[in-house]
Amino acid sequence: MAAFICVPLFLSGKSPQLRAWRPLTLALLLFIIQEIIGGLRTFGIVPNVGIWLFIVHVIVSGILALLITALVIQLQVNRGWLR
C-alpha cells in the first residue's frame, strides 16, 4: 500500500521540498524485495546458504545507504542549500 502512495511522490520529486522522496522510494522498493526473499526463505523455496545470504546483506546495506542519503538531502533542503 505504501508503494502506491510513494510512486506519485517519486514522480513529483523534482520540486526541492520533495527531493528526499526519491531515495526513500528506492529504499521502499529494496525493502519489498527483502521481504519477498525473507518469505521465500521461510517457506524453504530459497535456500538459507550461499549467495542468498550475501544478497540479503547487500539489500539491507542499500536500504541503509538510501535512508542516510534521504536524510542528508532533507537537511540540505531545510537549510536552503538546494533550490
PLY file of the C-alpha trace (Angstrom):
ply
format ascii 1.0
element vertex 83
property float x
property float y
property float z
element edge 82
property int vertex1
property int vertex2
end_header
0.00 0.00 0.00
2.84 2.35 0.80
4.30 1.77 -2.67
1.12 3.14 -4.27
1.47 6.27 -2.16
5.19 6.69 -2.85
5.03 6.40 -6.64
3.31 9.79 -7.17
5.73 11.36 -4.69
8.65 9.84 -6.60
7.34 11.34 -9.82
6.84 14.75 -8.23
10.27 14.60 -6.58
11.63 17.26 -8.92
10.50 20.01 -6.58
13.06 20.83 -3.89
10.70 20.15 -1.00
10.06 16.57 -2.14
13.54 15.70 -3.40
14.22 13.35 -0.46
11.32 11.12 -1.51
13.27 9.70 -4.44
15.82 7.77 -2.34
13.07 6.88 0.15
11.03 5.31 -2.64
14.03 3.34 -3.84
14.61 2.18 -0.25
10.97 1.06 -0.12
11.44 -0.99 -3.28
14.53 -2.65 -1.82
12.57 -3.36 1.37
9.83 -5.04 -0.67
12.46 -7.24 -2.35
13.92 -8.03 1.08
10.52 -9.08 2.41
9.84 -11.30 -0.61
13.20 -13.04 -0.23
12.56 -13.44 3.51
9.19 -15.03 2.84
10.66 -17.38 0.28
13.40 -18.37 2.73
10.83 -19.01 5.45
8.90 -21.48 3.31
12.07 -23.18 2.09
11.78 -22.10 -1.54
15.08 -20.21 -1.38
17.99 -21.84 0.49
19.49 -20.17 3.56
23.06 -20.57 2.30
25.35 -19.24 -0.37
24.62 -16.21 -2.49
21.21 -15.60 -0.89
22.76 -14.64 2.43
25.09 -12.24 0.62
22.20 -10.70 -1.35
20.22 -10.11 1.85
23.10 -8.22 3.44
23.68 -6.15 0.32
20.00 -5.20 0.14
19.95 -4.15 3.80
23.10 -2.08 3.28
21.48 -0.44 0.26
18.38 0.43 2.29
20.52 2.00 4.99
22.55 3.98 2.45
19.39 5.29 0.78
17.89 6.30 4.13
21.05 8.22 5.04
21.04 9.85 1.60
17.42 10.94 2.06
18.23 12.43 5.46
21.17 14.38 4.07
19.09 15.67 1.16
16.30 16.77 3.51
18.81 18.56 5.75
20.16 20.40 2.72
16.63 21.36 1.65
15.79 22.64 5.13
18.96 24.73 5.25
18.16 26.25 1.88
21.18 24.82 0.07
19.10 23.10 -2.63
16.81 25.18 -4.80
0 1
1 2
2 3
3 4
4 5
5 6
6 7
7 8
8 9
9 10
10 11
11 12
12 13
13 14
14 15
15 16
16 17
17 18
18 19
19 20
20 21
21 22
22 23
23 24
24 25
25 26
26 27
27 28
28 29
29 30
30 31
31 32
32 33
33 34
34 35
35 36
36 37
37 38
38 39
39 40
40 41
41 42
42 43
43 44
44 45
45 46
46 47
47 48
48 49
49 50
50 51
51 52
52 53
53 54
54 55
55 56
56 57
57 58
58 59
59 60
60 61
61 62
62 63
63 64
64 65
65 66
66 67
67 68
68 69
69 70
70 71
71 72
72 73
73 74
74 75
75 76
76 77
77 78
78 79
79 80
80 81
81 82
